C-alpha cells in the first residue's frame, strides 16, 4: 500500500517539474525534482527494481550538479 502511495506521490512531483520554469523558480523546481527523485528511489527499492534504482540515482547526481551551479 505504501509503495503505491510513494509511486503516485513521485509521479505528481515529476509532473510539477515539467511545467516551464523561469528565473527565480528554477532552483525551486530543481529542489522539487530532487525530492521527487528521492521518493522515487525509495519506491524503486521497495518494489525491487534495479533499473529504476539506477535511473533515479543518475538523475539525483545530475540534479545535484545543477544545484551547485
C-alpha positions as CSV (number, residue, x, y, z in Angstrom):
1,X,0.0,0.0,0.0
2,X,2.7,2.5,1.0
3,X,4.7,1.6,-2.2
4,X,1.8,2.6,-4.4
5,X,1.4,5.9,-2.4
6,X,5.0,6.7,-2.9
7,X,4.8,5.9,-6.6
8,X,1.8,8.2,-7.1
9,X,3.4,11.0,-5.0
10,X,6.6,10.8,-7.0
11,X,4.6,10.9,-10.3
12,X,2.8,14.0,-9.1
13,X,6.0,15.8,-8.3
14,X,7.6,14.8,-11.6
15,X,4.6,16.3,-13.3
16,X,5.2,19.6,-11.5
17,X,8.8,19.9,-12.6
18,X,7.8,19.6,-16.3
19,X,6.0,22.9,-16.2
20,X,8.0,25.7,-17.7
21,X,10.1,27.5,-15.1
22,X,11.8,30.8,-15.5
23,X,14.3,32.8,-13.4
24,X,13.7,32.5,-9.7
25,X,11.6,29.4,-10.0
26,X,14.4,27.3,-11.5
27,X,16.0,26.4,-8.2
28,X,12.6,25.6,-6.6
29,X,11.9,23.2,-9.5
30,X,15.3,21.6,-9.0
31,X,14.5,21.1,-5.3
32,X,11.1,19.5,-6.2
33,X,12.9,17.3,-8.7
34,X,15.4,16.3,-6.0
35,X,12.7,15.3,-3.6
36,X,10.7,13.5,-6.3
37,X,13.7,11.5,-7.3
38,X,14.4,10.6,-3.6
39,X,10.9,9.4,-3.2
40,X,11.0,7.5,-6.5
41,X,14.3,5.9,-5.4
42,X,12.7,4.7,-2.2
43,X,9.8,3.3,-4.3
44,X,12.2,1.5,-6.7
45,X,13.9,-0.1,-3.7
46,X,10.6,-1.1,-2.1
47,X,9.5,-2.8,-5.4
48,X,13.0,-4.2,-6.0
49,X,13.6,-2.8,-9.5
50,X,17.4,-2.3,-10.1
51,X,16.9,-0.5,-13.5
52,X,14.7,2.2,-11.8
53,X,17.2,2.5,-8.9
54,X,20.0,3.2,-11.3
55,X,17.8,5.7,-13.2
56,X,16.9,7.7,-10.1
57,X,20.5,7.7,-8.7
58,X,21.8,9.1,-12.0
59,X,19.0,11.7,-12.0
60,X,19.9,12.7,-8.4
61,X,23.6,13.1,-9.4
62,X,22.6,15.3,-12.3
63,X,20.2,17.4,-10.2
64,X,22.9,17.9,-7.5
65,X,25.3,19.1,-10.2
66,X,22.7,21.7,-11.4
67,X,22.0,22.9,-7.9
68,X,25.7,23.5,-7.2
69,X,25.9,25.8,-10.3
